């Protein structure tokens, strides 16, 4: 499991890195001391497990999870037990109170590992099922053009039809491979292979213009092979 540490206390970060090094199934790929830099990095570098401190300078760990979708599991690391209910609302894998013992750390990792999907179904099968009003509808990933937020529903535009689902963009994003269908705005996801052109942070797909917001801009351009928008 590829791991990321987001922790502004150097000693706490060192302890987590040491614990990670003791477990062969874990690999530490990066460490950040603030949420803003970590969020920008995560947009282009998905990981399996994030150890996230809540009390960070500037943006908090809670605000990070409320701002973006983290595709891997998240374990909160904090000295504040009062945020445990919020962690439950954000569906984190576990909630570690400092000082963290190695035994408790291992228990949290085992829990996070048990919550991982057995297979990446969209990547393996090439389709997902989405909830419509009366049934589950099969959507082939190769047919998806873009997904649009529309009030209480999300409209999945495909080459053949349009489907309305009450599933949120966050729920859909968690089920779709980011290298094929990418979030580019709070209200839009696009199929990367269906993009006709990109101009001034606007994506053109079959004459539909879709905005790229600042939150998702860096990851989007990295996924299409450009480190920055064209000027």
C-alpha positions as CSV (number, residue, x, y, z in Angstrom):
1,X,0.0,0.0,0.0
2,X,1.4,3.4,-1.1
3,X,1.3,5.7,1.9
4,X,1.3,9.5,2.4
5,X,1.9,11.3,5.7
6,X,0.4,14.8,6.2
7,X,1.6,15.9,9.6
8,X,3.1,19.3,10.8
9,X,4.7,17.9,13.9
10,X,8.2,16.6,12.9
11,X,8.4,14.1,15.7
12,X,5.0,12.7,15.0
13,X,5.8,12.5,11.3
14,X,9.1,10.6,12.1
15,X,7.2,8.2,14.3
16,X,4.7,7.4,11.6
17,X,7.5,7.0,9.0
18,X,9.2,4.6,11.3
19,X,6.1,2.6,11.9
20,X,5.5,2.4,8.1
21,X,9.0,1.1,7.5
22,X,8.4,-1.7,9.9
23,X,5.5,-3.1,7.9
24,X,6.6,-4.7,4.5
25,X,3.1,-4.2,3.0
26,X,3.5,-0.4,3.3
27,X,5.5,2.0,1.2
28,X,6.0,5.7,2.2
29,X,5.9,7.8,-1.0
30,X,5.8,11.3,0.4
31,X,5.4,13.5,3.5
32,X,3.9,17.0,3.8
33,X,3.6,19.3,6.7
34,X,0.5,21.2,5.3
35,X,-2.7,20.3,3.6
36,X,-2.5,22.7,0.7
37,X,0.7,21.2,-0.8
38,X,-0.5,17.7,-0.1
39,X,-3.8,18.3,-1.9
40,X,-2.1,19.6,-5.0
41,X,0.2,16.6,-5.0
42,X,-2.6,14.1,-4.4
43,X,-4.5,15.4,-7.5
44,X,-1.8,13.9,-9.7
45,X,-0.5,11.1,-7.4
46,X,-3.2,8.8,-6.0
47,X,-2.2,6.7,-3.0
48,X,-3.7,3.8,-1.1
49,X,-3.5,5.1,2.4
50,X,-3.2,8.6,3.9
51,X,-2.2,9.3,7.5
52,X,-3.8,12.7,8.0
53,X,-3.3,15.1,11.0
54,X,-6.4,17.2,11.8
55,X,-4.7,20.2,13.3
56,X,-2.6,21.6,10.5
57,X,-1.4,25.2,9.9
58,X,-3.8,26.8,7.5
59,X,-6.2,24.2,6.0
60,X,-7.1,21.5,8.4
61,X,-7.2,17.8,7.7
62,X,-11.0,17.9,7.9
63,X,-11.2,20.7,5.4
64,X,-8.9,18.8,3.0
65,X,-11.3,15.9,3.0
66,X,-14.3,18.2,2.6
67,X,-12.6,19.9,-0.4
68,X,-11.4,16.9,-2.5
69,X,-11.9,13.2,-2.9
70,X,-9.1,11.1,-1.7
71,X,-9.3,7.8,-3.6
72,X,-7.3,5.8,-1.0
73,X,-8.2,5.1,2.7
74,X,-7.6,7.8,5.3
75,X,-6.5,7.4,8.9
76,X,-6.8,10.5,11.1
77,X,-3.9,11.1,13.5
78,X,-4.7,13.7,16.1
79,X,-4.4,14.7,19.8
80,X,-8.1,15.8,19.8
81,X,-10.7,13.1,20.5
82,X,-13.6,15.5,20.0
83,X,-13.4,15.1,16.2
84,X,-14.1,11.4,16.2
85,X,-17.7,11.8,15.1
86,X,-16.6,14.0,12.2
87,X,-14.2,11.3,11.2
88,X,-17.1,8.9,11.1
89,X,-19.1,11.3,8.9
90,X,-16.1,11.6,6.5
91,X,-15.8,7.8,6.4
92,X,-12.2,7.6,7.4
93,X,-10.8,4.1,8.1
94,X,-9.7,4.8,11.6
95,X,-9.0,7.5,14.2
96,X,-5.6,7.4,16.0
97,X,-5.1,9.4,19.1
98,X,-1.5,10.7,19.8
99,X,0.8,9.4,21.2
100,X,0.3,6.5,18.8
101,X,1.6,3.1,19.8
102,X,2.8,0.6,17.2
103,X,0.2,-1.9,18.2
104,X,-2.6,0.6,17.6
105,X,-1.0,1.7,14.4
106,X,-1.0,-1.9,13.1
107,X,-4.7,-2.3,14.0
108,X,-5.5,0.8,12.0
109,X,-3.6,-0.4,9.0
110,X,-5.3,-3.8,9.1
111,X,-8.6,-2.0,9.2
112,X,-7.7,0.2,6.2
113,X,-6.5,-2.8,4.3
114,X,-9.8,-4.7,5.0
115,X,-11.8,-1.7,3.5
116,X,-9.9,-1.7,0.2
117,X,-11.9,-3.1,-2.7
118,X,-10.9,-6.7,-3.7
119,X,-10.5,-5.6,-7.4
120,X,-10.7,-2.3,-9.2
121,X,-14.0,-3.3,-10.9
122,X,-14.2,-0.5,-13.4
123,X,-10.7,-1.0,-14.6
124,X,-11.0,-4.8,-14.7
125,X,-14.5,-5.0,-16.2
126,X,-14.9,-1.8,-18.2
127,X,-18.3,-0.9,-16.9
128,X,-20.2,0.1,-13.7
129,X,-23.9,-0.1,-12.7
130,X,-25.5,3.2,-11.6
131,X,-28.8,3.7,-9.7
132,X,-31.6,5.2,-11.7
133,X,-35.1,5.8,-10.5
134,X,-36.3,2.3,-10.9
135,X,-33.3,0.0,-11.6
136,X,-29.6,-0.4,-11.8
137,X,-28.4,0.6,-15.3
138,X,-25.2,-0.7,-16.9
139,X,-22.8,2.0,-18.2
140,X,-19.8,1.0,-20.3
141,X,-16.8,3.3,-19.6
142,X,-15.9,3.4,-23.2
143,X,-19.3,5.1,-23.9
144,X,-19.1,7.9,-21.3
145,X,-18.6,11.4,-22.6
146,X,-19.1,13.5,-19.5
147,X,-21.0,13.6,-16.2
148,X,-22.8,16.7,-15.2
149,X,-24.3,17.8,-11.9
150,X,-27.9,18.8,-12.3
151,X,-29.7,19.8,-9.1
152,X,-30.5,16.6,-7.1
153,X,-29.3,14.4,-9.9
154,X,-26.2,13.7,-12.0
155,X,-26.6,13.3,-15.7
156,X,-24.3,10.7,-17.3
157,X,-23.9,11.6,-21.0
158,X,-22.9,8.7,-23.1
159,X,-22.5,8.2,-26.9
160,X,-25.9,6.6,-27.0
161,X,-28.1,8.1,-24.3
162,X,-28.3,10.2,-21.1
163,X,-28.9,8.7,-17.7
164,X,-30.1,10.5,-14.5
165,X,-28.8,9.1,-11.2
166,X,-29.1,10.3,-7.6
167,X,-25.6,9.1,-6.9
168,X,-23.3,12.0,-6.1
169,X,-20.3,13.0,-8.1
170,X,-18.1,12.0,-5.2
171,X,-19.6,8.5,-5.2
172,X,-19.2,8.2,-8.9
173,X,-15.6,9.5,-8.7
174,X,-14.7,6.8,-6.2
175,X,-15.9,4.1,-8.6
176,X,-14.3,5.4,-11.8
177,X,-10.6,5.1,-12.8
178,X,-9.2,8.6,-12.7
179,X,-7.1,8.0,-15.7
180,X,-10.3,7.5,-17.8
181,X,-13.0,9.6,-16.2
182,X,-11.6,12.6,-14.4
183,X,-13.2,15.2,-12.1
184,X,-12.5,18.7,-13.5
185,X,-15.1,20.8,-11.6
186,X,-17.4,20.6,-8.6
187,X,-20.2,19.9,-11.2
188,X,-18.4,18.0,-13.9
189,X,-16.4,14.8,-14.7
190,X,-15.1,14.1,-18.2
191,X,-13.9,11.1,-20.2
192,X,-10.3,12.0,-21.1
193,X,-10.4,10.1,-24.4
194,X,-13.5,12.0,-25.5
195,X,-12.0,15.4,-25.2
196,X,-11.8,17.3,-28.6
197,X,-9.9,20.3,-27.4
198,X,-8.9,22.4,-24.3
199,X,-8.8,26.2,-24.5
200,X,-8.6,28.7,-21.7
201,X,-9.5,26.1,-19.0
202,X,-12.5,25.0,-21.0
203,X,-12.9,21.5,-22.3
204,X,-14.8,20.8,-25.5
205,X,-16.6,17.5,-26.0
206,X,-19.0,17.3,-28.9
207,X,-19.6,21.1,-28.8
208,X,-20.2,21.0,-25.1
209,X,-18.0,23.4,-23.2
210,X,-17.0,22.3,-19.7
211,X,-15.0,24.5,-17.2
212,X,-11.9,23.3,-15.4
213,X,-11.8,24.8,-11.9
214,X,-8.7,25.8,-10.0
215,X,-9.2,22.9,-7.5
216,X,-8.8,20.2,-10.2
217,X,-6.7,22.1,-12.8
218,X,-3.2,20.7,-11.9
219,X,-4.4,17.1,-11.8
220,X,-6.3,17.4,-15.0
221,X,-3.4,18.8,-17.0
222,X,-1.0,16.2,-15.5
223,X,-3.4,13.4,-16.6
224,X,-3.5,14.7,-20.2
225,X,0.3,15.0,-20.3
226,X,0.7,18.8,-19.7
227,X,2.1,20.3,-16.5
228,X,0.3,23.5,-17.1
229,X,-2.6,25.0,-19.2
230,X,-1.7,26.2,-22.7
231,X,-1.1,29.9,-23.1
